[in-house]
Amino acid sequence: MKDTMEESLLCLEAALGEMDEATRTLALNTIRRRLHALSPFLSEPVDCVLWLPTGKRCGQTIITRT
């Protein structure tokens, strides 16, 4: 199981490394949503934090990535 997980993670890292920033952000957010669906902390309010492009507005707050 551990070897299979490690192999999967290495493949995922390689695939993400080949993507441009916008595509990688979309892919990572998709992964986060799927992990969130399986999370034991599903009902917690901060269990699923998604990335937005720099300057993307959310309500009255400007969210930036560092």
mmCIF file of the N, C-alpha and C atoms, coordinates in Angstrom:
data_MODEL
# 
_entry.id   MODEL 
# 
loop_
_atom_site.group_PDB 
_atom_site.id 
_atom_site.type_symbol 
_atom_site.label_atom_id 
_atom_site.label_alt_id 
_atom_site.label_comp_id 
_atom_site.label_asym_id 
_atom_site.label_entity_id 
_atom_site.label_seq_id 
_atom_site.pdbx_PDB_ins_code 
_atom_site.Cartn_x 
_atom_site.Cartn_y 
_atom_site.Cartn_z 
_atom_site.occupancy 
_atom_site.B_iso_or_equiv 
_atom_site.pdbx_formal_charge 
_atom_site.auth_seq_id 
_atom_site.auth_comp_id 
_atom_site.auth_asym_id 
_atom_site.auth_atom_id 
_atom_site.pdbx_PDB_model_num 
ATOM 1   N N  . MET A 1 1  ? 0.829   -1.197 0.000   1.00 0.00 ? 1  MET A N  1 
ATOM 2   C CA . MET A 1 1  ? 0.000   0.000  0.000   1.00 0.00 ? 1  MET A CA 1 
ATOM 3   C C  . MET A 1 1  ? 0.868   1.253  0.000   1.00 0.00 ? 1  MET A C  1 
ATOM 4   N N  . LYS A 1 2  ? 1.880   1.280  0.868   1.00 0.00 ? 2  LYS A N  1 
ATOM 5   C CA . LYS A 1 2  ? 2.737   2.459  0.965   1.00 0.00 ? 2  LYS A CA 1 
ATOM 6   C C  . LYS A 1 2  ? 3.478   2.698  -0.350  1.00 0.00 ? 2  LYS A C  1 
ATOM 7   N N  . ASP A 1 3  ? 3.976   1.640  -0.986  1.00 0.00 ? 3  ASP A N  1 
ATOM 8   C CA . ASP A 1 3  ? 4.673   1.778  -2.263  1.00 0.00 ? 3  ASP A CA 1 
ATOM 9   C C  . ASP A 1 3  ? 3.740   2.285  -3.352  1.00 0.00 ? 3  ASP A C  1 
ATOM 10  N N  . THR A 1 4  ? 2.518   1.783  -3.376  1.00 0.00 ? 4  THR A N  1 
ATOM 11  C CA . THR A 1 4  ? 1.533   2.223  -4.361  1.00 0.00 ? 4  THR A CA 1 
ATOM 12  C C  . THR A 1 4  ? 1.220   3.700  -4.173  1.00 0.00 ? 4  THR A C  1 
ATOM 13  N N  . MET A 1 5  ? 1.052   4.121  -2.930  1.00 0.00 ? 5  MET A N  1 
ATOM 14  C CA . MET A 1 5  ? 0.768   5.523  -2.630  1.00 0.00 ? 5  MET A CA 1 
ATOM 15  C C  . MET A 1 5  ? 1.942   6.398  -3.065  1.00 0.00 ? 5  MET A C  1 
ATOM 16  N N  . GLU A 1 6  ? 3.154   5.980  -2.761  1.00 0.00 ? 6  GLU A N  1 
ATOM 17  C CA . GLU A 1 6  ? 4.347   6.742  -3.138  1.00 0.00 ? 6  GLU A CA 1 
ATOM 18  C C  . GLU A 1 6  ? 4.463   6.854  -4.653  1.00 0.00 ? 6  GLU A C  1 
ATOM 19  N N  . GLU A 1 7  ? 4.211   5.770  -5.363  1.00 0.00 ? 7  GLU A N  1 
ATOM 20  C CA . GLU A 1 7  ? 4.254   5.801  -6.829  1.00 0.00 ? 7  GLU A CA 1 
ATOM 21  C C  . GLU A 1 7  ? 3.203   6.756  -7.384  1.00 0.00 ? 7  GLU A C  1 
ATOM 22  N N  . SER A 1 8  ? 2.021   6.719  -6.809  1.00 0.00 ? 8  SER A N  1 
ATOM 23  C CA . SER A 1 8  ? 0.945   7.611  -7.246  1.00 0.00 ? 8  SER A CA 1 
ATOM 24  C C  . SER A 1 8  ? 1.321   9.069  -7.013  1.00 0.00 ? 8  SER A C  1 
ATOM 25  N N  . LEU A 1 9  ? 1.909   9.348  -5.857  1.00 0.00 ? 9  LEU A N  1 
ATOM 26  C CA . LEU A 1 9  ? 2.312   10.720 -5.546  1.00 0.00 ? 9  LEU A CA 1 
ATOM 27  C C  . LEU A 1 9  ? 3.419   11.207 -6.476  1.00 0.00 ? 9  LEU A C  1 
ATOM 28  N N  . LEU A 1 10 ? 4.357   10.341 -6.800  1.00 0.00 ? 10 LEU A N  1 
ATOM 29  C CA . LEU A 1 10 ? 5.426   10.719 -7.730  1.00 0.00 ? 10 LEU A CA 1 
ATOM 30  C C  . LEU A 1 10 ? 4.858   11.030 -9.110  1.00 0.00 ? 10 LEU A C  1 
ATOM 31  N N  . CYS A 1 11 ? 3.905   10.235 -9.567  1.00 0.00 ? 11 CYS A N  1 
ATOM 32  C CA . CYS A 1 11 ? 3.255   10.494 -10.862 1.00 0.00 ? 11 CYS A CA 1 
ATOM 33  C C  . CYS A 1 11 ? 2.493   11.812 -10.825 1.00 0.00 ? 11 CYS A C  1 
ATOM 34  N N  . LEU A 1 12 ? 1.792   12.052 -9.729  1.00 0.00 ? 12 LEU A N  1 
ATOM 35  C CA . LEU A 1 12 ? 1.035   13.292 -9.580  1.00 0.00 ? 12 LEU A CA 1 
ATOM 36  C C  . LEU A 1 12 ? 1.968   14.498 -9.575  1.00 0.00 ? 12 LEU A C  1 
ATOM 37  N N  . GLU A 1 13 ? 3.067   14.413 -8.838  1.00 0.00 ? 13 GLU A N  1 
ATOM 38  C CA . GLU A 1 13 ? 4.046   15.507 -8.799  1.00 0.00 ? 13 GLU A CA 1 
ATOM 39  C C  . GLU A 1 13 ? 4.613   15.779 -10.181 1.00 0.00 ? 13 GLU A C  1 
ATOM 40  N N  . ALA A 1 14 ? 4.911   14.740 -10.926 1.00 0.00 ? 14 ALA A N  1 
ATOM 41  C CA . ALA A 1 14 ? 5.449   14.907 -12.280 1.00 0.00 ? 14 ALA A CA 1 
ATOM 42  C C  . ALA A 1 14 ? 4.427   15.590 -13.181 1.00 0.00 ? 14 ALA A C  1 
ATOM 43  N N  . ALA A 1 15 ? 3.184   15.149 -13.106 1.00 0.00 ? 15 ALA A N  1 
ATOM 44  C CA . ALA A 1 15 ? 2.133   15.740 -13.935 1.00 0.00 ? 15 ALA A CA 1 
ATOM 45  C C  . ALA A 1 15 ? 1.913   17.206 -13.578 1.00 0.00 ? 15 ALA A C  1 
ATOM 46  N N  . LEU A 1 16 ? 1.863   17.519 -12.290 1.00 0.00 ? 16 LEU A N  1 
ATOM 47  C CA . LEU A 1 16 ? 1.664   18.904 -11.860 1.00 0.00 ? 16 LEU A CA 1 
ATOM 48  C C  . LEU A 1 16 ? 2.838   19.786 -12.272 1.00 0.00 ? 16 LEU A C  1 
ATOM 49  N N  . GLY A 1 17 ? 4.032   19.231 -12.232 1.00 0.00 ? 17 GLY A N  1 
ATOM 50  C CA . GLY A 1 17 ? 5.227   19.984 -12.602 1.00 0.00 ? 17 GLY A CA 1 
ATOM 51  C C  . GLY A 1 17 ? 5.263   20.390 -14.065 1.00 0.00 ? 17 GLY A C  1 
ATOM 52  N N  . GLU A 1 18 ? 4.524   19.685 -14.905 1.00 0.00 ? 18 GLU A N  1 
ATOM 53  C CA . GLU A 1 18 ? 4.485   19.994 -16.333 1.00 0.00 ? 18 GLU A CA 1 
ATOM 54  C C  . GLU A 1 18 ? 3.394   21.001 -16.699 1.00 0.00 ? 18 GLU A C  1 
ATOM 55  N N  . MET A 1 19 ? 2.538   21.345 -15.749 1.00 0.00 ? 19 MET A N  1 
ATOM 56  C CA . MET A 1 19 ? 1.407   22.237 -16.024 1.00 0.00 ? 19 MET A CA 1 
ATOM 57  C C  . MET A 1 19 ? 1.794   23.690 -15.830 1.00 0.00 ? 19 MET A C  1 
ATOM 58  N N  . ASP A 1 20 ? 1.121   24.576 -16.591 1.00 0.00 ? 20 ASP A N  1 
ATOM 59  C CA . ASP A 1 20 ? 1.293   26.006 -16.336 1.00 0.00 ? 20 ASP A CA 1 
ATOM 60  C C  . ASP A 1 20 ? 0.551   26.347 -15.041 1.00 0.00 ? 20 ASP A C  1 
ATOM 61  N N  . GLU A 1 21 ? 0.781   27.541 -14.524 1.00 0.00 ? 21 GLU A N  1 
ATOM 62  C CA . GLU A 1 21 ? 0.254   27.902 -13.208 1.00 0.00 ? 21 GLU A CA 1 
ATOM 63  C C  . GLU A 1 21 ? -1.267  27.816 -13.127 1.00 0.00 ? 21 GLU A C  1 
ATOM 64  N N  . ALA A 1 22 ? -1.967  28.314 -14.127 1.00 0.00 ? 22 ALA A N  1 
ATOM 65  C CA . ALA A 1 22 ? -3.432  28.303 -14.090 1.00 0.00 ? 22 ALA A CA 1 
ATOM 66  C C  . ALA A 1 22 ? -3.975  26.874 -14.099 1.00 0.00 ? 22 ALA A C  1 
ATOM 67  N N  . THR A 1 23 ? -3.416  26.031 -14.939 1.00 0.00 ? 23 THR A N  1 
ATOM 68  C CA . THR A 1 23 ? -3.855  24.638 -15.019 1.00 0.00 ? 23 THR A CA 1 
ATOM 69  C C  . THR A 1 23 ? -3.513  23.893 -13.740 1.00 0.00 ? 23 THR A C  1 
ATOM 70  N N  . ARG A 1 24 ? -2.331  24.160 -13.195 1.00 0.00 ? 24 ARG A N  1 
ATOM 71  C CA . ARG A 1 24 ? -1.907  23.517 -11.945 1.00 0.00 ? 24 ARG A CA 1 
ATOM 72  C C  . ARG A 1 24 ? -2.820  23.937 -10.791 1.00 0.00 ? 24 ARG A C  1 
ATOM 73  N N  . THR A 1 25 ? -3.188  25.216 -10.733 1.00 0.00 ? 25 THR A N  1 
ATOM 74  C CA . THR A 1 25 ? -4.085  25.697 -9.684  1.00 0.00 ? 25 THR A CA 1 
ATOM 75  C C  . THR A 1 25 ? -5.436  25.008 -9.776  1.00 0.00 ? 25 THR A C  1 
ATOM 76  N N  . LEU A 1 26 ? -5.975  24.902 -10.989 1.00 0.00 ? 26 LEU A N  1 
ATOM 77  C CA . LEU A 1 26 ? -7.248  24.214 -11.190 1.00 0.00 ? 26 LEU A CA 1 
ATOM 78  C C  . LEU A 1 26 ? -7.143  22.744 -10.768 1.00 0.00 ? 26 LEU A C  1 
ATOM 79  N N  . ALA A 1 27 ? -6.060  22.091 -11.157 1.00 0.00 ? 27 ALA A N  1 
ATOM 80  C CA . ALA A 1 27 ? -5.860  20.679 -10.802 1.00 0.00 ? 27 ALA A CA 1 
ATOM 81  C C  . ALA A 1 27 ? -5.744  20.502 -9.288  1.00 0.00 ? 27 ALA A C  1 
ATOM 82  N N  . LEU A 1 28 ? -4.982  21.360 -8.635  1.00 0.00 ? 28 LEU A N  1 
ATOM 83  C CA . LEU A 1 28 ? -4.813  21.258 -7.184  1.00 0.00 ? 28 LEU A CA 1 
ATOM 84  C C  . LEU A 1 28 ? -6.130  21.506 -6.451  1.00 0.00 ? 28 LEU A C  1 
ATOM 85  N N  . ASN A 1 29 ? -6.917  22.467 -6.935  1.00 0.00 ? 29 ASN A N  1 
ATOM 86  C CA . ASN A 1 29 ? -8.217  22.717 -6.315  1.00 0.00 ? 29 ASN A CA 1 
ATOM 87  C C  . ASN A 1 29 ? -9.147  21.518 -6.495  1.00 0.00 ? 29 ASN A C  1 
ATOM 88  N N  . THR A 1 30 ? -9.078  20.869 -7.646  1.00 0.00 ? 30 THR A N  1 
ATOM 89  C CA . THR A 1 30 ? -9.879  19.665 -7.881  1.00 0.00 ? 30 THR A CA 1 
ATOM 90  C C  . THR A 1 30 ? -9.461  18.558 -6.919  1.00 0.00 ? 30 THR A C  1 
ATOM 91  N N  . ILE A 1 31 ? -8.153  18.388 -6.748  1.00 0.00 ? 31 ILE A N  1 
ATOM 92  C CA . ILE A 1 31 ? -7.639  17.387 -5.806  1.00 0.00 ? 31 ILE A CA 1 
ATOM 93  C C  . ILE A 1 31 ? -8.102  17.710 -4.390  1.00 0.00 ? 31 ILE A C  1 
ATOM 94  N N  . ARG A 1 32 ? -8.031  18.977 -4.008  1.00 0.00 ? 32 ARG A N  1 
ATOM 95  C CA . ARG A 1 32 ? -8.456  19.386 -2.664  1.00 0.00 ? 32 ARG A CA 1 
ATOM 96  C C  . ARG A 1 32 ? -9.930  19.065 -2.429  1.00 0.00 ? 32 ARG A C  1 
ATOM 97  N N  . ARG A 1 33 ? -10.769 19.342 -3.449  1.00 0.00 ? 33 ARG A N  1 
ATOM 98  C CA . ARG A 1 33 ? -12.202 19.046 -3.305  1.00 0.00 ? 33 ARG A CA 1 
ATOM 99  C C  . ARG A 1 33 ? -12.441 17.544 -3.122  1.00 0.00 ? 33 ARG A C  1 
ATOM 100 N N  . ARG A 1 34 ? -11.729 16.743 -3.873  1.00 0.00 ? 34 ARG A N  1 
ATOM 101 C CA . ARG A 1 34 ? -11.906 15.281 -3.763  1.00 0.00 ? 34 ARG A CA 1 
ATOM 102 C C  . ARG A 1 34 ? -11.411 14.763 -2.416  1.00 0.00 ? 34 ARG A C  1 
ATOM 103 N N  . LEU A 1 35 ? -10.286 15.292 -1.938  1.00 0.00 ? 35 LEU A N  1 
ATOM 104 C CA . LEU A 1 35 ? -9.794  14.902 -0.616  1.00 0.00 ? 35 LEU A CA 1 
ATOM 105 C C  . LEU A 1 35 ? -10.768 15.358 0.473   1.00 0.00 ? 35 LEU A C  1 
ATOM 106 N N  . HIS A 1 36 ? -11.322 16.550 0.296   1.00 0.00 ? 36 HIS A N  1 
ATOM 107 C CA . HIS A 1 36 ? -12.295 17.082 1.249   1.00 0.00 ? 36 HIS A CA 1 
ATOM 108 C C  . HIS A 1 36 ? -13.490 16.133 1.391   1.00 0.00 ? 36 HIS A C  1 
ATOM 109 N N  . ALA A 1 37 ? -13.932 15.558 0.268   1.00 0.00 ? 37 ALA A N  1 
ATOM 110 C CA . ALA A 1 37 ? -15.076 14.639 0.291   1.00 0.00 ? 37 ALA A CA 1 
ATOM 111 C C  . ALA A 1 37 ? -14.778 13.380 1.114   1.00 0.00 ? 37 ALA A C  1 
ATOM 112 N N  . LEU A 1 38 ? -13.506 13.031 1.252   1.00 0.00 ? 38 LEU A N  1 
ATOM 113 C CA . LEU A 1 38 ? -13.097 11.842 2.005   1.00 0.00 ? 38 LEU A CA 1 
ATOM 114 C C  . LEU A 1 38 ? -12.599 12.165 3.413   1.00 0.00 ? 38 LEU A C  1 
ATOM 115 N N  . SER A 1 39 ? -12.506 13.436 3.721   1.00 0.00 ? 39 SER A N  1 
ATOM 116 C CA . SER A 1 39 ? -11.876 13.877 4.959   1.00 0.00 ? 39 SER A CA 1 
ATOM 117 C C  . SER A 1 39 ? -12.699 13.554 6.202   1.00 0.00 ? 39 SER A C  1 
ATOM 118 N N  . PRO A 1 40 ? -12.018 13.156 7.286   1.00 0.00 ? 40 PRO A N  1 
ATOM 119 C CA . PRO A 1 40 ? -12.727 12.983 8.556   1.00 0.00 ? 40 PRO A CA 1 
ATOM 120 C C  . PRO A 1 40 ? -13.120 14.341 9.156   1.00 0.00 ? 40 PRO A C  1 
ATOM 121 N N  . PHE A 1 41 ? -12.613 15.432 8.566   1.00 0.00 ? 41 PHE A N  1 
ATOM 122 C CA . PHE A 1 41 ? -12.926 16.784 9.040   1.00 0.00 ? 41 PHE A CA 1 
ATOM 123 C C  . PHE A 1 41 ? -13.868 17.499 8.075   1.00 0.00 ? 41 PHE A C  1 
ATOM 124 N N  . LEU A 1 42 ? -14.639 16.730 7.328   1.00 0.00 ? 42 LEU A N  1 
ATOM 125 C CA . LEU A 1 42 ? -15.539 17.244 6.306   1.00 0.00 ? 42 LEU A CA 1 
ATOM 126 C C  . LEU A 1 42 ? -16.443 18.365 6.813   1.00 0.00 ? 42 LEU A C  1 
ATOM 127 N N  . SER A 1 43 ? -16.902 18.262 8.041   1.00 0.00 ? 43 SER A N  1 
ATOM 128 C CA . SER A 1 43 ? -17.839 19.256 8.573   1.00 0.00 ? 43 SER A CA 1 
ATOM 129 C C  . SER A 1 43 ? -17.152 20.483 9.163   1.00 0.00 ? 43 SER A C  1 
ATOM 130 N N  . GLU A 1 44 ? -15.833 20.482 9.227   1.00 0.00 ? 44 GLU A N  1 
ATOM 131 C CA . GLU A 1 44 ? -15.100 21.631 9.760   1.00 0.00 ? 44 GLU A CA 1 
ATOM 132 C C  . GLU A 1 44 ? -15.075 22.754 8.721   1.00 0.00 ? 44 GLU A C  1 
ATOM 133 N N  . PRO A 1 45 ? -15.214 24.002 9.154   1.00 0.00 ? 45 PRO A N  1 
ATOM 134 C CA . PRO A 1 45 ? -15.316 25.112 8.196   1.00 0.00 ? 45 PRO A CA 1 
ATOM 135 C C  . PRO A 1 45 ? -14.053 25.391 7.385   1.00 0.00 ? 45 PRO A C  1 
ATOM 136 N N  . VAL A 1 46 ? -12.887 25.022 7.866   1.00 0.00 ? 46 VAL A N  1 
ATOM 137 C CA . VAL A 1 46 ? -11.658 25.328 7.126   1.00 0.00 ? 46 VAL A CA 1 
ATOM 138 C C  . VAL A 1 46 ? -10.983 24.080 6.576   1.00 0.00 ? 46 VAL A C  1 
ATOM 139 N N  . ASP A 1 47 ? -11.738 23.022 6.390   1.00 0.00 ? 47 ASP A N  1 
ATOM 140 C CA . ASP A 1 47 ? -11.153 21.781 5.883   1.00 0.00 ? 47 ASP A CA 1 
ATOM 141 C C  . ASP A 1 47 ? -10.776 21.877 4.411   1.00 0.00 ? 47 ASP A C  1 
ATOM 142 N N  . CYS A 1 48 ? -11.458 22.719 3.647   1.00 0.00 ? 48 CYS A N  1 
ATOM 143 C CA . CYS A 1 48 ? -11.205 22.796 2.203   1.00 0.00 ? 48 CYS A CA 1 
ATOM 144 C C  . CYS A 1 48 ? -10.936 24.242 1.799   1.00 0.00 ? 48 CYS A C  1 
ATOM 145 N N  . VAL A 1 49 ? -9.666  24.604 1.741   1.00 0.00 ? 49 VAL A N  1 
ATOM 146 C CA . VAL A 1 49 ? -9.258  25.946 1.338   1.00 0.00 ? 49 VAL A CA 1 
ATOM 147 C C  . VAL A 1 49 ? -8.758  25.863 -0.098  1.00 0.00 ? 49 VAL A C  1 
ATOM 148 N N  . LEU A 1 50 ? -9.354  26.671 -0.984  1.00 0.00 ? 50 LEU A N  1 
ATOM 149 C CA . LEU A 1 50 ? -8.994  26.648 -2.401  1.00 0.00 ? 50 LEU A CA 1 
ATOM 150 C C  . LEU A 1 50 ? -8.159  27.867 -2.753  1.00 0.00 ? 50 LEU A C  1 
ATOM 151 N N  . TRP A 1 51 ? -7.326  27.730 -3.766  1.00 0.00 ? 51 TRP A N  1 
ATOM 152 C CA . TRP A 1 51 ? -6.493  28.825 -4.228  1.00 0.00 ? 51 TRP A CA 1 
ATOM 153 C C  . TRP A 1 51 ? -7.214  29.603 -5.309  1.00 0.00 ? 51 TRP A C  1 
ATOM 154 N N  . LEU A 1 52 ? -7.001  30.915 -5.305  1.00 0.00 ? 52 LEU A N  1 
ATOM 155 C CA . LEU A 1 52 ? -7.526  31.808 -6.331  1.00 0.00 ? 52 LEU A CA 1 
ATOM 156 C C  . LEU A 1 52 ? -6.368  32.598 -6.915  1.00 0.00 ? 52 LEU A C  1 
ATOM 157 N N  . PRO A 1 53 ? -6.479  33.021 -8.171  1.00 0.00 ? 53 PRO A N  1 
ATOM 158 C CA . PRO A 1 53 ? -5.415  33.857 -8.746  1.00 0.00 ? 53 PRO A CA 1 
ATOM 159 C C  . PRO A 1 53 ? -5.253  35.153 -7.953  1.00 0.00 ? 53 PRO A C  1 
ATOM 160 N N  . THR A 1 54 ? -4.059  35.702 -7.963  1.00 0.00 ? 54 THR A N  1 
ATOM 161 C CA . THR A 1 54 ? -3.773  36.948 -7.262  1.00 0.00 ? 54 THR A CA 1 
ATOM 162 C C  . THR A 1 54 ? -4.756  38.022 -7.697  1.00 0.00 ? 54 THR A C  1 
ATOM 163 N N  . GLY A 1 55 ? -5.317  38.745 -6.724  1.00 0.00 ? 55 GLY A N  1 
ATOM 164 C CA . GLY A 1 55 ? -6.225  39.838 -7.021  1.00 0.00 ? 55 GLY A CA 1 
ATOM 165 C C  . GLY A 1 55 ? -7.664  39.418 -7.236  1.00 0.00 ? 55 GLY A C  1 
ATOM 166 N N  . LYS A 1 56 ? -7.972  38.150 -7.190  1.00 0.00 ? 56 LYS A N  1 
ATOM 167 C CA . LYS A 1 56 ? -9.344  37.673 -7.375  1.00 0.00 ? 56 LYS A CA 1 
ATOM 168 C C  . LYS A 1 56 ? -10.163 38.101 -6.168  1.00 0.00 ? 56 LYS A C  1 
ATOM 169 N N  . ARG A 1 57 ? -11.276 38.755 -6.416  1.00 0.00 ? 57 ARG A N  1 
ATOM 170 C CA . ARG A 1 57 ? -12.095 39.243 -5.312  1.00 0.00 ? 57 ARG A CA 1 
ATOM 171 C C  . ARG A 1 57 ? -13.037 38.176 -4.792  1.00 0.00 ? 57 ARG A C  1 
ATOM 172 N N  . CYS A 1 58 ? -13.193 38.171 -3.490  1.00 0.00 ? 58 CYS A N  1 
ATOM 173 C CA . CYS A 1 58 ? -14.140 37.285 -2.832  1.00 0.00 ? 58 CYS A CA 1 
ATOM 174 C C  . CYS A 1 58 ? -14.912 38.142 -1.836  1.00 0.00 ? 58 CYS A C  1 
ATOM 175 N N  . GLY A 1 59 ? -16.125 38.543 -2.185  1.00 0.00 ? 59 GLY A N  1 
ATOM 176 C CA . GLY A 1 59 ? -16.864 39.477 -1.343  1.00 0.00 ? 59 GLY A CA 1 
ATOM 177 C C  . GLY A 1 59 ? -16.170 40.825 -1.379  1.00 0.00 ? 59 GLY A C  1 
ATOM 178 N N  . GLN A 1 60 ? -15.884 41.381 -0.237  1.00 0.00 ? 60 GLN A N  1 
ATOM 179 C CA . GLN A 1 60 ? -15.206 42.668 -0.139  1.00 0.00 ? 60 GLN A CA 1 
ATOM 180 C C  . GLN A 1 60 ? -13.707 42.515 0.096   1.00 0.00 ? 60 GLN A C  1 
ATOM 181 N N  . THR A 1 61 ? -13.222 41.301 0.113   1.00 0.00 ? 61 THR A N  1 
ATOM 182 C CA . THR A 1 61 ? -11.822 41.040 0.421   1.00 0.00 ? 61 THR A CA 1 
ATOM 183 C C  . THR A 1 61 ? -11.064 40.662 -0.837  1.00 0.00 ? 61 THR A C  1 
ATOM 184 N N  . ILE A 1 62 ? -9.863  41.223 -1.008  1.00 0.00 ? 62 ILE A N  1 
ATOM 185 C CA . ILE A 1 62 ? -8.994  40.797 -2.097  1.00 0.00 ? 62 ILE A CA 1 
ATOM 186 C C  . ILE A 1 62 ? -8.113  39.686 -1.558  1.00 0.00 ? 62 ILE A C  1 
ATOM 187 N N  . ILE A 1 63 ? -8.169  38.551 -2.203  1.00 0.00 ? 63 ILE A N  1 
ATOM 188 C CA . ILE A 1 63 ? -7.383  37.400 -1.774  1.00 0.00 ? 63 ILE A CA 1 
ATOM 189 C C  . ILE A 1 63 ? -6.126  37.340 -2.621  1.00 0.00 ? 63 ILE A C  1 
ATOM 190 N N  . THR A 1 64 ? -4.978  37.257 -1.971  1.00 0.00 ? 64 THR A N  1 
ATOM 191 C CA . THR A 1 64 ? -3.720  37.152 -2.712  1.00 0.00 ? 64 THR A CA 1 
ATOM 192 C C  . THR A 1 64 ? -2.958  35.930 -2.255  1.00 0.00 ? 64 THR A C  1 
ATOM 193 N N  . ARG A 1 65 ? -2.140  35.407 -3.149  1.00 0.00 ? 65 ARG A N  1 
ATOM 194 C CA . ARG A 1 65 ? -1.281  34.271 -2.825  1.00 0.00 ? 65 ARG A CA 1 
ATOM 195 C C  . ARG A 1 65 ? 0.111   34.785 -2.573  1.00 0.00 ? 65 ARG A C  1 
ATOM 196 N N  . THR A 1 66 ? 0.781   34.194 -1.617  1.00 0.00 ? 66 THR A N  1 
ATOM 197 C CA . THR A 1 66 ? 2.174   34.571 -1.368  1.00 0.00 ? 66 THR A CA 1 
ATOM 198 C C  . THR A 1 66 ? 3.073   33.425 -1.681  1.00 0.00 ? 66 THR A C  1 
# 
